[in-house]
Amino acid sequence: MTAAVTVPPTTPPGPYTVTLQATTSAGPAPSTQSFTLNVVLNPDFILSEPSPFPNVKAGGTGTSGLIDIASQDGFSDTVMLSCAGIFGNSSCSIVPSTVSSFPSTATLTINATNASAGAYQIAVQGTSGSITNTYEVPFDVGDYTISGTQTLSASPAGSATANLTLTSTYGYSGQINATCDASSLAGTQCTLSPANPVTINADAATALKASFNITNNAAPGTYPIKIDTQDVSGTPSHTWAISLSVGQDFTLSTPTPASQTIAPGETASYNFNVFPVGASFTDAVTFSCSGAPGPCTFSPSSVTPGNSSAAIVMTINTTASSADLFRFRGRAIFYALWLALPALAIFGSRRRSQKCRRSLHASSLLALFALALLLNSCGAGGTNGGGGGGGTPGNQQQGTQPGTYPITVNGTSGPVSHRSSPVKLIVSGS
């Protein structure tokens, strides 16, 4: 067996008797063995940290912490201090480089110019004659990362928002200033929220929002946007790239007139325009309508606004009921026959005798009466389903119902679609 004896630092020098005793259950009496331990002075120096080394910011050139140098057993020689390891661009430095009174404190400065985020340690070495002591100093190099929106799309006169997250790594904490570079798209306004400086707490995440307002004359295309961030101390710093695509867009004017009144069977026309948003709109726009009581037609059926406006006419067709049509046709023929009666009378007076004239008048009246009966029969047959006499009112053509119809024009070009403000069409009763 091996016995280890630990001597407290405050033990006075001198000889000490150490006795070992061995026992066993149900055995003979305990056995003992003694030896002498001579405690002698051991002059030395001790290196330590009064507190953990602070977090080092990535790229930083001067993060400092304290190193304590203490005397043991009356040590009083001079100690030379140095960094035993290599770290970053300039490793580290310690000031003062020598101490000869105890206790003493030195300042350790770490250079992290070329260091990336991570956990590290560096050795502080003290030398005095034949005595060399080393103390390992653990520390973290902290940084932050940016994540979030990388691509945006917007239309001229539109807006877009990028949502970003600033995340602390390896204990980074600090304040950063953020700026937005949207110079590639002239006139674009960029607003960052929250305002500078933005605080990032250790091992936490902070939201950063970038909002863009696009000018109404922005040309279609893809533009690089940069969000630059930098710790208020100078390091670390990071840039986030966003690709902003500006597409084409168009608008529809409100059709005119705002309201029209027509009877069933008549048509109504409305005029409106298509305008490009921004410099131009070079794709074809097609049209449809919603809310109309009948079919809508557009002239022309599609337009390409280009860098100016394009005029469109929308026509809405309505239909009359079959009863209205038959009544109209019957009345027209009946009135025509009645208008022809005087002509028959005049013709007879010139060509015939008085007796013949009376006979012609009687014949004319009889013919008109027969035609009137025929027209009434045709009207009834049409109304009841086609002249067969056996139809039902359910077969009658309904026609456009009277009422007020709000109508909206829809313009579409690929994924881009817009609607106009509604107008009214009033269909009057029969």
VOMILUM-960255 format. One record per residue (C-alpha): residue in three letters; x, y, z. Coordinates in steps of 0.5 Angstrom, whole numbers, plus 500, padded with zeros to 3 digits. Example, Ala and Ser with C-alpha at 12.3 -4.5 7.8 and 13.67 -1.06 7.14 Angstrom:
# residues 2
[gutor "ALA",[525,491,516]]
[gutor "SER",[527,498,514]]
//
This chain:
# residues 430
[gutor "MET",[500,500,500]]
[gutor "THR",[502,507,499]]
[gutor "ALA",[500,513,504]]
[gutor "ALA",[500,520,502]]
[gutor "VAL",[501,526,507]]
[gutor "THR",[498,533,506]]
[gutor "VAL",[501,538,509]]
[gutor "PRO",[497,545,510]]
[gutor "PRO",[501,551,508]]
[gutor "THR",[501,554,515]]
[gutor "THR",[504,548,518]]
[gutor "PRO",[510,550,522]]
[gutor "PRO",[517,547,520]]
[gutor "GLY",[520,541,524]]
[gutor "PRO",[519,533,525]]
[gutor "TYR",[512,530,526]]
[gutor "THR",[511,523,527]]
[gutor "VAL",[506,520,523]]
[gutor "THR",[503,513,525]]
[gutor "LEU",[499,508,521]]
[gutor "GLN",[494,503,524]]
[gutor "ALA",[491,497,521]]
[gutor "THR",[485,493,524]]
[gutor "THR",[481,487,522]]
[gutor "SER",[474,485,524]]
[gutor "ALA",[475,479,529]]
[gutor "GLY",[482,479,529]]
[gutor "PRO",[488,480,533]]
[gutor "ALA",[490,487,536]]
[gutor "PRO",[491,493,531]]
[gutor "SER",[498,493,528]]
[gutor "THR",[501,500,528]]
[gutor "GLN",[507,503,524]]
[gutor "SER",[510,510,525]]
[gutor "PHE",[515,514,521]]
[gutor "THR",[518,521,522]]
[gutor "LEU",[516,527,517]]
[gutor "ASN",[520,533,517]]
[gutor "VAL",[516,539,515]]
[gutor "VAL",[521,544,512]]
[gutor "LEU",[520,551,509]]
[gutor "ASN",[518,551,501]]
[gutor "PRO",[519,558,499]]
[gutor "ASP",[515,559,492]]
[gutor "PHE",[510,563,489]]
[gutor "ILE",[503,562,487]]
[gutor "LEU",[499,564,481]]
[gutor "SER",[492,565,481]]
[gutor "GLU",[486,569,478]]
[gutor "PRO",[482,573,483]]
[gutor "SER",[476,572,478]]
[gutor "PRO",[474,569,471]]
[gutor "PHE",[477,572,465]]
[gutor "PRO",[472,576,462]]
[gutor "ASN",[469,574,455]]
[gutor "VAL",[474,576,449]]
[gutor "LYS",[470,579,443]]
[gutor "ALA",[472,576,436]]
[gutor "GLY",[477,581,433]]
[gutor "GLY",[478,585,439]]
[gutor "THR",[485,587,441]]
[gutor "GLY",[485,588,448]]
[gutor "THR",[481,584,453]]
[gutor "SER",[484,584,460]]
[gutor "GLY",[484,580,466]]
[gutor "LEU",[488,580,473]]
[gutor "ILE",[493,575,475]]
[gutor "ASP",[495,574,482]]
[gutor "ILE",[502,573,485]]
[gutor "ALA",[503,570,492]]
[gutor "SER",[509,568,496]]
[gutor "GLN",[509,562,500]]
[gutor "ASP",[514,560,506]]
[gutor "GLY",[517,567,505]]
[gutor "PHE",[519,567,498]]
[gutor "SER",[522,574,496]]
[gutor "ASP",[525,573,490]]
[gutor "THR",[524,576,483]]
[gutor "VAL",[519,573,478]]
[gutor "MET",[519,574,471]]
[gutor "LEU",[512,573,468]]
[gutor "SER",[510,571,460]]
[gutor "CYS",[505,568,456]]
[gutor "ALA",[507,561,455]]
[gutor "GLY",[502,560,449]]
[gutor "ILE",[501,563,442]]
[gutor "PHE",[494,565,441]]
[gutor "GLY",[491,570,436]]
[gutor "ASN",[495,575,432]]
[gutor "SER",[499,577,438]]
[gutor "SER",[498,572,443]]
[gutor "CYS",[498,576,449]]
[gutor "SER",[502,580,454]]
[gutor "ILE",[502,581,461]]
[gutor "VAL",[504,587,465]]
[gutor "PRO",[509,588,469]]
[gutor "SER",[513,583,466]]
[gutor "THR",[517,582,473]]
[gutor "VAL",[515,582,480]]
[gutor "SER",[519,582,487]]
[gutor "SER",[514,584,492]]
[gutor "PHE",[508,580,494]]
[gutor "PRO",[502,579,494]]
[gutor "SER",[502,583,487]]
[gutor "THR",[498,583,481]]
[gutor "ALA",[499,583,474]]
[gutor "THR",[494,585,468]]
[gutor "LEU",[494,579,462]]
[gutor "THR",[491,582,456]]
[gutor "ILE",[489,577,450]]
[gutor "ASN",[489,579,443]]
[gutor "ALA",[483,576,439]]
[gutor "THR",[485,579,432]]
[gutor "ASN",[484,573,428]]
[gutor "ALA",[480,569,433]]
[gutor "SER",[474,566,431]]
[gutor "ALA",[468,564,437]]
[gutor "GLY",[470,559,441]]
[gutor "ALA",[473,556,448]]
[gutor "TYR",[480,557,449]]
[gutor "GLN",[485,557,454]]
[gutor "ILE",[492,560,455]]
[gutor "ALA",[498,559,460]]
[gutor "VAL",[501,564,464]]
[gutor "GLN",[508,562,466]]
[gutor "GLY",[512,565,472]]
[gutor "THR",[520,564,473]]
[gutor "SER",[524,565,479]]
[gutor "GLY",[531,562,478]]
[gutor "SER",[530,554,478]]
[gutor "ILE",[523,555,480]]
[gutor "THR",[518,555,474]]
[gutor "ASN",[510,555,475]]
[gutor "THR",[505,555,470]]
[gutor "TYR",[497,557,470]]
[gutor "GLU",[492,556,465]]
[gutor "VAL",[487,561,464]]
[gutor "PRO",[481,559,461]]
[gutor "PHE",[477,564,457]]
[gutor "ASP",[471,564,451]]
[gutor "VAL",[472,568,445]]
[gutor "GLY",[465,571,444]]
[gutor "ASP",[461,573,437]]
[gutor "TYR",[454,574,434]]
[gutor "THR",[451,571,428]]
[gutor "ILE",[446,574,423]]
[gutor "SER",[440,570,420]]
[gutor "GLY",[433,571,417]]
[gutor "THR",[431,574,410]]
[gutor "GLN",[435,573,404]]
[gutor "THR",[430,575,399]]
[gutor "LEU",[425,580,398]]
[gutor "SER",[420,582,392]]
[gutor "ALA",[416,588,392]]
[gutor "SER",[413,593,386]]
[gutor "PRO",[414,600,385]]
[gutor "ALA",[411,604,390]]
[gutor "GLY",[411,598,394]]
[gutor "SER",[414,596,401]]
[gutor "ALA",[418,590,403]]
[gutor "THR",[420,588,410]]
[gutor "ALA",[426,583,412]]
[gutor "ASN",[426,580,419]]
[gutor "LEU",[433,579,422]]
[gutor "THR",[436,575,428]]
[gutor "LEU",[442,577,432]]
[gutor "THR",[444,571,436]]
[gutor "SER",[450,571,441]]
[gutor "THR",[455,565,441]]
[gutor "TYR",[460,563,446]]
[gutor "GLY",[458,569,451]]
[gutor "TYR",[458,575,447]]
[gutor "SER",[454,581,450]]
[gutor "GLY",[455,588,447]]
[gutor "GLN",[451,593,443]]
[gutor "ILE",[452,594,436]]
[gutor "ASN",[450,599,431]]
[gutor "ALA",[447,597,424]]
[gutor "THR",[446,601,418]]
[gutor "CYS",[443,599,411]]
[gutor "ASP",[446,600,404]]
[gutor "ALA",[440,600,399]]
[gutor "SER",[444,605,394]]
[gutor "SER",[443,600,389]]
[gutor "LEU",[436,602,388]]
[gutor "ALA",[436,609,388]]
[gutor "GLY",[431,613,392]]
[gutor "THR",[429,607,396]]
[gutor "GLN",[428,608,404]]
[gutor "CYS",[431,603,409]]
[gutor "THR",[429,604,416]]
[gutor "LEU",[432,599,422]]
[gutor "SER",[428,597,428]]
[gutor "PRO",[430,598,434]]
[gutor "ALA",[434,604,433]]
[gutor "ASN",[442,604,434]]
[gutor "PRO",[445,602,439]]
[gutor "VAL",[442,595,439]]
[gutor "THR",[443,591,445]]
[gutor "ILE",[445,583,445]]
[gutor "ASN",[445,580,451]]
[gutor "ALA",[450,574,453]]
[gutor "ASP",[447,567,450]]
[gutor "ALA",[441,571,447]]
[gutor "ALA",[438,573,441]]
[gutor "THR",[435,580,439]]
[gutor "ALA",[430,581,433]]
[gutor "LEU",[432,587,428]]
[gutor "LYS",[427,589,422]]
[gutor "ALA",[429,592,416]]
[gutor "SER",[423,596,412]]
[gutor "PHE",[424,598,405]]
[gutor "ASN",[420,603,401]]
[gutor "ILE",[420,603,394]]
[gutor "THR",[420,609,389]]
[gutor "ASN",[414,609,384]]
[gutor "ASN",[419,610,378]]
[gutor "ALA",[423,604,380]]
[gutor "ALA",[425,600,374]]
[gutor "PRO",[424,592,375]]
[gutor "GLY",[430,588,376]]
[gutor "THR",[434,585,382]]
[gutor "TYR",[438,589,387]]
[gutor "PRO",[443,587,392]]
[gutor "ILE",[442,590,399]]
[gutor "LYS",[447,590,405]]
[gutor "ILE",[445,591,412]]
[gutor "ASP",[452,592,416]]
[gutor "THR",[453,591,423]]
[gutor "GLN",[459,593,428]]
[gutor "ASP",[460,593,435]]
[gutor "VAL",[460,599,438]]
[gutor "SER",[468,598,440]]
[gutor "GLY",[469,596,433]]
[gutor "THR",[469,589,433]]
[gutor "PRO",[466,584,432]]
[gutor "SER",[462,586,425]]
[gutor "HIS",[458,583,420]]
[gutor "THR",[454,584,414]]
[gutor "TRP",[448,581,412]]
[gutor "ALA",[446,581,404]]
[gutor "ILE",[439,581,402]]
[gutor "SER",[437,580,394]]
[gutor "LEU",[431,585,393]]
[gutor "SER",[427,584,386]]
[gutor "VAL",[423,589,384]]
[gutor "GLY",[417,587,379]]
[gutor "GLN",[412,590,374]]
[gutor "ASP",[406,592,377]]
[gutor "PHE",[399,596,374]]
[gutor "THR",[393,599,376]]
[gutor "LEU",[386,600,374]]
[gutor "SER",[382,606,374]]
[gutor "THR",[375,607,376]]
[gutor "PRO",[370,605,370]]
[gutor "THR",[366,611,368]]
[gutor "PRO",[360,613,368]]
[gutor "ALA",[360,611,375]]
[gutor "SER",[352,609,374]]
[gutor "GLN",[348,607,368]]
[gutor "THR",[340,605,368]]
[gutor "ILE",[338,601,362]]
[gutor "ALA",[332,596,361]]
[gutor "PRO",[332,589,360]]
[gutor "GLY",[335,587,353]]
[gutor "GLU",[339,593,352]]
[gutor "THR",[347,594,353]]
[gutor "ALA",[351,598,358]]
[gutor "SER",[358,601,356]]
[gutor "TYR",[364,603,361]]
[gutor "ASN",[371,606,360]]
[gutor "PHE",[377,605,364]]
[gutor "ASN",[384,605,363]]
[gutor "VAL",[390,601,365]]
[gutor "PHE",[396,605,368]]
[gutor "PRO",[403,602,369]]
[gutor "VAL",[406,603,376]]
[gutor "GLY",[413,605,376]]
[gutor "ALA",[417,606,369]]
[gutor "SER",[413,601,365]]
[gutor "PHE",[409,595,365]]
[gutor "THR",[411,590,359]]
[gutor "ASP",[406,584,360]]
[gutor "ALA",[399,583,357]]
[gutor "VAL",[393,585,362]]
[gutor "THR",[387,581,360]]
[gutor "PHE",[380,582,364]]
[gutor "SER",[374,579,367]]
[gutor "CYS",[368,582,371]]
[gutor "SER",[364,580,377]]
[gutor "GLY",[357,582,379]]
[gutor "ALA",[354,583,372]]
[gutor "PRO",[347,581,371]]
[gutor "GLY",[350,579,364]]
[gutor "PRO",[356,577,360]]
[gutor "CYS",[362,582,360]]
[gutor "THR",[366,583,353]]
[gutor "PHE",[372,588,353]]
[gutor "SER",[375,592,347]]
[gutor "PRO",[380,590,346]]
[gutor "SER",[381,584,350]]
[gutor "SER",[388,585,353]]
[gutor "VAL",[393,591,353]]
[gutor "THR",[400,592,354]]
[gutor "PRO",[401,599,358]]
[gutor "GLY",[408,600,356]]
[gutor "ASN",[410,606,359]]
[gutor "SER",[403,610,358]]
[gutor "SER",[396,608,359]]
[gutor "ALA",[391,604,355]]
[gutor "ALA",[384,605,354]]
[gutor "ILE",[379,599,355]]
[gutor "VAL",[371,599,354]]
[gutor "MET",[367,594,358]]
[gutor "THR",[360,592,355]]
[gutor "ILE",[355,589,359]]
[gutor "ASN",[349,585,355]]
[gutor "THR",[342,584,358]]
[gutor "THR",[337,580,356]]
[gutor "ALA",[329,581,355]]
[gutor "SER",[324,576,357]]
[gutor "SER",[320,572,352]]
[gutor "ALA",[314,575,354]]
[gutor "ASP",[317,582,353]]
[gutor "LEU",[319,580,346]]
[gutor "PHE",[312,577,343]]
[gutor "ARG",[308,583,346]]
[gutor "PHE",[313,588,343]]
[gutor "ARG",[313,584,336]]
[gutor "GLY",[305,584,336]]
[gutor "ARG",[304,591,338]]
[gutor "ALA",[309,593,332]]
[gutor "ILE",[305,589,327]]
[gutor "PHE",[298,591,330]]
[gutor "TYR",[300,598,329]]
[gutor "ALA",[302,597,322]]
[gutor "LEU",[296,594,320]]
[gutor "TRP",[292,600,323]]
[gutor "LEU",[296,605,320]]
[gutor "ALA",[295,601,313]]
[gutor "LEU",[288,602,314]]
[gutor "PRO",[287,609,311]]
[gutor "ALA",[291,607,305]]
[gutor "LEU",[287,602,304]]
[gutor "ALA",[281,606,304]]
[gutor "ILE",[284,612,300]]
[gutor "PHE",[286,607,295]]
[gutor "GLY",[279,604,294]]
[gutor "SER",[276,611,294]]
[gutor "ARG",[280,612,288]]
[gutor "ARG",[279,606,284]]
[gutor "ARG",[272,603,286]]
[gutor "SER",[265,605,286]]
[gutor "GLN",[261,607,292]]
[gutor "LYS",[259,600,293]]
[gutor "CYS",[265,597,292]]
[gutor "ARG",[268,602,297]]
[gutor "ARG",[264,599,302]]
[gutor "SER",[265,592,300]]
[gutor "LEU",[273,593,301]]
[gutor "HIS",[272,597,307]]
[gutor "ALA",[268,591,310]]
[gutor "SER",[274,586,307]]
[gutor "SER",[279,590,310]]
[gutor "LEU",[276,590,317]]
[gutor "LEU",[275,583,317]]
[gutor "ALA",[282,582,315]]
[gutor "LEU",[285,586,321]]
[gutor "PHE",[280,583,326]]
[gutor "ALA",[283,576,323]]
[gutor "LEU",[290,578,324]]
[gutor "ALA",[289,581,331]]
[gutor "LEU",[286,574,333]]
[gutor "LEU",[292,571,330]]
[gutor "LEU",[297,575,333]]
[gutor "ASN",[294,574,340]]
[gutor "SER",[294,567,339]]
[gutor "CYS",[302,567,337]]
[gutor "GLY",[303,571,343]]
[gutor "ALA",[300,566,348]]
[gutor "GLY",[303,560,344]]
[gutor "GLY",[310,564,345]]
[gutor "THR",[309,565,352]]
[gutor "ASN",[307,558,354]]
[gutor "GLY",[312,555,351]]
[gutor "GLY",[313,555,343]]
[gutor "GLY",[307,556,339]]
[gutor "GLY",[304,549,341]]
[gutor "GLY",[299,551,345]]
[gutor "GLY",[301,546,351]]
[gutor "GLY",[307,549,354]]
[gutor "THR",[307,552,361]]
[gutor "PRO",[310,558,364]]
[gutor "GLY",[316,555,366]]
[gutor "ASN",[318,554,359]]
[gutor "GLN",[318,562,358]]
[gutor "GLN",[325,565,357]]
[gutor "GLN",[326,569,364]]
[gutor "GLY",[331,575,362]]
[gutor "THR",[335,580,366]]
[gutor "GLN",[332,581,373]]
[gutor "PRO",[331,588,374]]
[gutor "GLY",[335,591,380]]
[gutor "THR",[342,594,382]]
[gutor "TYR",[348,591,380]]
[gutor "PRO",[355,593,383]]
[gutor "ILE",[360,591,378]]
[gutor "THR",[368,590,379]]
[gutor "VAL",[373,589,373]]
[gutor "ASN",[379,584,374]]
[gutor "GLY",[385,585,371]]
[gutor "THR",[390,579,371]]
[gutor "SER",[397,579,368]]
[gutor "GLY",[401,572,370]]
[gutor "PRO",[401,573,378]]
[gutor "VAL",[399,580,378]]
[gutor "SER",[392,581,379]]
[gutor "HIS",[388,588,381]]
[gutor "ARG",[381,590,382]]
[gutor "SER",[378,596,380]]
[gutor "SER",[373,600,384]]
[gutor "PRO",[366,598,383]]
[gutor "VAL",[361,601,379]]
[gutor "LYS",[353,601,379]]
[gutor "LEU",[349,598,373]]
[gutor "ILE",[341,599,374]]
[gutor "VAL",[336,595,370]]
[gutor "SER",[329,598,370]]
[gutor "GLY",[323,594,370]]
[gutor "SER",[319,592,364]]
//
